[in-house]
Structure formats: structure tokens, C-alpha cells
């Protein structure tokens, strides 16, 4: 695999598709990171954009260490886009992040510190405020966000329970100790998560058979990392904002269910079966509790 030397502490990997405005907001938040810019790179993995994404990237090339990889638009292919980025990454860590995620000013430092101080095989889930809102809640959220002041924006947004991370009720239920659960990979969303590059390569990176449909490719990667002995942790103090944007929620859930069937067919475990049975309900159903019950009954 290319570029095995770690030139940077961390490589930020962002897939994008016709999200130039969100991409610029993300860049603006990265400009105020406390981490020295010589210690991180940003790899934009373009899934076939036809907007002014390249112009936005060019605008920030002298401000951030940016690499750009492009693949032809053949439908939704974030897995293969991310894999292209992993292959050219020169960071010891890879931080997966969606375009439109605004990192708090100390988030990169928090990820690096966590990996330095933890056991060798870990992944860290960052906290995401404001994910998946529509209507008045979305309008209110947009008014509270300043991409040039992510820390101040997060401080304001955190006052409202409705904008907590969608997984927060599960995190709280288990005192944030998700690494002790039988299925922590259900929380492994690549909107904001860090993993050592060597571990990604070791497990084969993203399964590109998910390409063409939305969803579950990140859970699949999390599952394989977990199987390989990587402990999946919540890193609540590395927080961020999800800038609201339009989403085809119904269609995504339909595609996600199809991908979830493929996911279970690959591994055929009790846990993947429960995940499939309750797919799309995980905000309301405690899948880890069901997994613990099922595994206890087997034993």
C-alpha cells in the first residue's frame, strides 16, 4: 500500500458529492483547529461532483494540506471513494468525516491524544451535535452555527436536548462505556470517527460491494475492526456539529435495509441478525441489550 511513512499525525478523509457549500464550512472550521496545520492533512474523496467543488478546494490549498481524489459519478459510492483516500493517506491516524461536519477547535488534538494514551488497537467515535433535523429545528440550528467559531456554536447548541447526538441515549445508558458492549459497531458511523491507518488496511478497508446504495458500509467496517480486536470507544470530548442539509430519508432507509441484508449474509452472527431485525429502529430499540440477552441464552 502506498505511503506507509506517517508524514502527518492524522489524515482527515471526507467523501463529498455536490456539497461545495458544506465543504467550505468544514474547511473554515478546520482553519481554527488548535492542532498545527503541519500535523494534519485533508483528503477530499469526490464521488463525481459536477458543482464548483474544485474551486472551493483550490481556494483553501494554501491554507490547508489538501489532497483531492476523484472518481466518476456512477451512483452513491462512498466506500470506494474513501478507499482511494486511505491508499494515499500519509497520516498515522485516519479521521473519517462527512462534508458538513464542523469539528470543535480541539477535536483533532483530542483524537490524537486518545490514541497515544490508549491501548494500541482502538477506534474513537467523535460526538456529533445536530444530526438529522428538519423544519423549524433545522432553521433554528442553522442560525446558531458559525463555521468560523465552531467552539462557540457547539457551546450554544449543547444547551438544547433535541440537538444531542442521535446515539446519546445509548451512550448515557451505558455510562459512555460502549467498548464493553457486544455490538459497539452499531454506533460506528463514519461521520466522525478515527482509526489507525494500519488497522484499516489490515481488515481490507471498506467493502465496495455496498457501492450503489446508501448505508451500513461503515457498520460493516466497524464490525470487521471489532472482530480483529480493535476496541471501539466513545470520545465524547472530541465533538462536532452536523450542518443541516436536505436528505432523502425514506429512500436512504430503503437502501440501508438492502445493505443490511447483505451485511448479515456475510457474517451470519446473532448480533448481525438482531441488527437486521431492528434496522432503522436503533434510535428506539436497544440492540446491544437484545444482543446481551440472546448471547446469555445461548451460553
C-alpha positions as CSV (number, residue, x, y, z in Angstrom):
1,X,0.0,0.0,0.0
2,X,1.3,3.5,-0.9
3,X,2.8,6.0,1.5
4,X,3.4,3.8,4.6
5,X,5.5,6.5,6.2
6,X,3.5,8.8,8.5
7,X,4.1,12.3,7.4
8,X,1.2,13.6,9.4
9,X,-0.4,12.8,12.8
10,X,-3.8,12.5,11.2
11,X,-5.4,12.4,7.8
12,X,-9.0,13.7,7.6
13,X,-10.9,11.8,4.9
14,X,-14.0,13.3,3.6
15,X,-16.2,11.9,0.8
16,X,-18.3,14.5,-1.0
17,X,-20.7,14.8,-3.8
18,X,-22.0,18.2,-5.0
19,X,-21.7,19.7,-1.4
20,X,-19.3,22.6,-2.1
21,X,-21.0,24.9,0.3
22,X,-20.8,22.4,3.1
23,X,-17.2,21.5,2.2
24,X,-16.3,25.2,2.6
25,X,-17.9,25.3,6.0
26,X,-15.9,22.3,7.0
27,X,-12.7,23.9,5.8
28,X,-13.4,27.1,7.6
29,X,-13.8,25.1,10.9
30,X,-10.5,23.3,10.2
31,X,-8.7,26.6,9.9
32,X,-9.3,27.3,13.6
33,X,-8.1,23.9,14.8
34,X,-5.6,24.2,17.7
35,X,-3.5,21.5,16.1
36,X,-0.7,22.9,14.0
37,X,-1.7,22.6,10.3
38,X,1.6,20.8,9.6
39,X,0.4,17.9,11.6
40,X,-2.8,17.1,9.6
41,X,-3.9,16.7,6.0
42,X,-7.3,16.8,4.4
43,X,-8.2,14.3,1.7
44,X,-11.3,15.2,-0.2
45,X,-12.7,12.0,-1.9
46,X,-15.0,13.2,-4.6
47,X,-17.7,10.8,-5.7
48,X,-18.2,12.5,-9.0
49,X,-19.2,16.1,-8.2
50,X,-20.3,18.4,-11.1
51,X,-20.6,21.6,-9.0
52,X,-17.8,24.0,-8.0
53,X,-16.1,21.6,-5.5
54,X,-12.7,22.0,-7.3
55,X,-12.9,25.8,-7.0
56,X,-13.6,25.6,-3.3
57,X,-10.7,23.2,-2.8
58,X,-8.3,25.5,-4.8
59,X,-9.4,28.4,-2.6
60,X,-8.0,26.6,0.5
61,X,-5.0,24.8,-0.9
62,X,-2.6,27.4,0.5
63,X,-4.3,27.3,3.9
64,X,-4.6,23.6,4.5
65,X,-2.7,20.5,3.4
66,X,-5.3,19.2,0.9
67,X,-5.3,16.2,-1.4
68,X,-8.0,15.6,-3.9
69,X,-9.1,12.3,-5.4
70,X,-11.9,12.0,-7.9
71,X,-14.0,9.1,-9.2
72,X,-16.6,9.2,-12.0
73,X,-20.2,9.6,-10.9
74,X,-21.6,6.1,-11.1
75,X,-24.1,6.5,-8.2
76,X,-23.5,6.5,-4.5
77,X,-20.0,5.1,-3.9
78,X,-18.6,6.5,-0.6
79,X,-16.8,3.2,0.3
80,X,-14.7,3.2,-2.8
81,X,-14.1,6.9,-2.6
82,X,-12.9,6.6,1.0
83,X,-10.7,3.6,0.0
84,X,-9.0,5.8,-2.7
85,X,-8.2,8.3,0.1
86,X,-6.9,5.7,2.6
87,X,-4.4,4.5,0.0
88,X,-2.8,7.9,-0.4
89,X,-3.2,9.0,3.2
90,X,0.1,9.9,5.0
91,X,-1.3,10.2,8.5
92,X,-0.8,7.7,11.3
93,X,-4.5,8.0,12.0
94,X,-7.4,8.4,9.6
95,X,-10.3,10.5,10.7
96,X,-13.4,9.9,8.7
97,X,-15.7,12.8,8.5
98,X,-18.6,13.9,6.3
99,X,-18.5,17.2,4.4
100,X,-20.6,19.5,6.5
101,X,-19.2,18.3,9.8
102,X,-17.7,21.2,11.8
103,X,-15.1,20.0,14.3
104,X,-14.6,21.7,17.6
105,X,-11.3,23.6,17.7
106,X,-9.6,20.9,19.9
107,X,-11.2,17.8,18.3
108,X,-8.1,16.8,16.3
109,X,-5.9,17.1,19.4
110,X,-8.4,15.0,21.4
111,X,-8.3,12.2,18.8
112,X,-4.5,12.2,18.7
113,X,-4.2,12.3,22.5
114,X,-6.7,9.4,22.9
115,X,-4.8,7.1,20.5
116,X,-1.5,8.0,22.2
117,X,-2.8,7.2,25.7
118,X,-4.9,4.2,24.9
119,X,-4.2,0.5,24.1
120,X,-2.8,0.0,20.6
121,X,-5.9,-1.3,19.0
122,X,-8.7,1.3,19.4
123,X,-11.1,3.4,17.3
124,X,-12.6,6.6,18.6
125,X,-16.2,7.8,17.9
126,X,-16.4,11.6,18.0
127,X,-19.6,13.2,19.2
128,X,-22.0,14.8,16.6
129,X,-24.4,17.5,17.6
130,X,-27.4,18.4,15.4
131,X,-27.7,15.4,13.1
132,X,-30.8,14.7,11.1
133,X,-33.1,17.7,11.7
134,X,-35.8,19.2,9.5
135,X,-38.3,22.1,9.6
136,X,-38.2,24.6,12.4
137,X,-35.5,22.7,14.3
138,X,-33.2,22.8,11.2
139,X,-33.8,26.6,10.7
140,X,-33.0,27.3,14.3
141,X,-29.9,25.1,14.2
142,X,-28.5,26.9,11.1
143,X,-28.9,30.3,12.9
144,X,-26.8,29.0,15.8
145,X,-23.9,27.8,13.6
146,X,-20.9,30.0,12.7
147,X,-18.3,27.9,10.7
148,X,-15.6,30.3,11.9
149,X,-16.4,29.7,15.5
150,X,-17.3,26.0,16.0
151,X,-16.5,26.1,19.7
152,X,-18.9,28.9,20.4
153,X,-21.5,27.3,18.1
154,X,-21.3,24.0,20.0
155,X,-21.5,25.7,23.3
156,X,-24.8,27.3,22.3
157,X,-26.2,24.2,20.6
158,X,-25.4,21.9,23.5
159,X,-27.9,23.7,25.6
160,X,-30.7,22.1,23.6
161,X,-31.5,18.4,24.2
162,X,-33.0,18.0,20.8
163,X,-29.6,18.6,19.2
164,X,-27.7,15.9,21.1
165,X,-26.0,13.2,19.2
166,X,-28.7,10.7,18.0
167,X,-26.8,7.9,19.8
168,X,-26.7,9.9,23.1
169,X,-29.4,8.0,24.9
170,X,-27.5,4.8,24.3
171,X,-24.2,6.3,25.3
172,X,-25.7,7.6,28.5
173,X,-27.4,4.3,29.3
174,X,-24.0,2.6,29.3
175,X,-22.1,5.4,31.0
176,X,-20.3,6.0,27.7
177,X,-18.6,2.6,28.1
178,X,-19.7,1.4,24.7
179,X,-16.4,-0.6,24.2
180,X,-17.7,-3.1,26.8
181,X,-20.8,-3.9,24.7
182,X,-21.3,-6.9,22.4
183,X,-22.1,-4.8,19.4
184,X,-20.4,-1.4,19.6
185,X,-20.1,-1.4,15.8
186,X,-23.7,-0.3,15.5
187,X,-22.6,3.1,16.6
188,X,-19.6,3.1,14.2
189,X,-20.7,5.9,11.9
190,X,-18.1,7.5,9.6
191,X,-19.5,11.0,10.1
192,X,-16.8,11.4,12.7
193,X,-14.5,8.5,13.8
194,X,-10.8,7.9,14.0
195,X,-8.8,4.7,13.4
196,X,-5.2,3.9,12.8
197,X,-4.4,3.6,9.1
198,X,-2.6,0.3,9.5
199,X,-5.7,-1.3,11.1
200,X,-7.9,-0.1,8.2
201,X,-5.5,-1.7,5.7
202,X,-5.3,-4.9,7.8
203,X,-9.1,-5.5,7.7
204,X,-9.4,-4.7,4.0
205,X,-10.8,-1.1,4.2
206,X,-14.4,-0.6,3.1
207,X,-16.3,-3.3,1.3
208,X,-17.0,-1.8,-2.1
209,X,-19.9,-4.2,-2.7
210,X,-22.0,-1.7,-0.8
211,X,-21.4,0.8,-3.6
212,X,-24.6,1.9,-5.3
213,X,-26.7,2.0,-2.2
214,X,-26.7,4.2,0.9
215,X,-25.8,2.9,4.4
216,X,-24.2,0.1,6.5
217,X,-20.8,0.1,4.8
218,X,-19.5,1.9,7.9
219,X,-21.1,-0.6,10.3
220,X,-19.5,-3.4,8.3
221,X,-16.1,-1.8,8.6
222,X,-16.7,-1.3,12.4
223,X,-17.7,-5.0,12.7
224,X,-14.5,-6.2,11.0
225,X,-12.4,-3.9,13.1
226,X,-14.1,-5.2,16.2
227,X,-13.6,-8.8,15.1
228,X,-9.9,-8.0,14.6
229,X,-9.5,-6.9,18.2
230,X,-10.0,-3.1,17.7
231,X,-11.8,-1.7,20.7
232,X,-14.5,0.8,19.7
233,X,-14.7,3.8,22.2
234,X,-16.8,6.9,22.5
235,X,-14.6,10.0,22.6
236,X,-17.3,12.5,23.8
237,X,-14.9,15.3,24.3
238,X,-14.0,15.3,20.6
239,X,-17.2,16.9,19.5
240,X,-18.6,18.4,16.3
241,X,-21.6,19.8,14.6
242,X,-23.5,18.3,11.6
243,X,-24.5,21.3,9.5
244,X,-28.1,20.5,8.4
245,X,-28.8,19.8,4.7
246,X,-31.5,18.2,2.6
247,X,-31.8,14.4,2.8
248,X,-33.8,11.7,1.1
249,X,-34.5,9.9,4.3
250,X,-37.1,7.4,3.1
251,X,-35.1,6.3,0.1
252,X,-31.9,6.1,2.2
253,X,-33.7,3.8,4.8
254,X,-34.8,1.5,1.9
255,X,-31.3,1.2,0.5
256,X,-29.9,0.8,4.0
257,X,-32.2,-2.2,4.7
258,X,-31.0,-3.8,1.5
259,X,-27.4,-3.3,2.5
260,X,-28.2,-4.6,6.0
261,X,-29.4,-7.8,4.5
262,X,-26.1,-8.2,2.6
263,X,-24.2,-7.3,5.8
264,X,-25.9,-10.1,7.8
265,X,-25.5,-12.6,5.0
266,X,-21.7,-12.0,5.2
267,X,-21.3,-12.8,8.8
268,X,-24.4,-14.6,10.0
269,X,-23.9,-13.9,13.7
270,X,-26.6,-13.5,16.4
271,X,-25.6,-9.8,16.6
272,X,-25.9,-9.1,12.9
273,X,-29.2,-10.9,12.8
274,X,-30.6,-8.7,15.6
275,X,-29.2,-5.6,13.8
276,X,-31.1,-6.6,10.7
277,X,-34.3,-7.4,12.5
278,X,-34.4,-3.9,14.1
279,X,-32.7,-1.9,11.3
280,X,-34.0,1.6,11.2
281,X,-35.3,1.4,14.7
282,X,-31.9,1.6,16.5
283,X,-32.7,5.1,17.9
284,X,-35.6,3.5,19.9
285,X,-34.5,-0.1,20.3
286,X,-31.5,-1.1,22.4
287,X,-29.8,-3.5,20.1
288,X,-26.9,-4.1,22.5
289,X,-29.3,-5.1,25.3
290,X,-31.1,-7.6,22.9
291,X,-27.7,-8.9,21.9
292,X,-26.7,-9.5,25.5
293,X,-30.0,-11.3,26.2
294,X,-29.6,-13.5,23.2
295,X,-25.9,-14.3,23.9
296,X,-26.8,-15.2,27.5
297,X,-29.5,-17.5,26.4
298,X,-27.1,-19.3,24.0
299,X,-24.5,-19.7,26.8
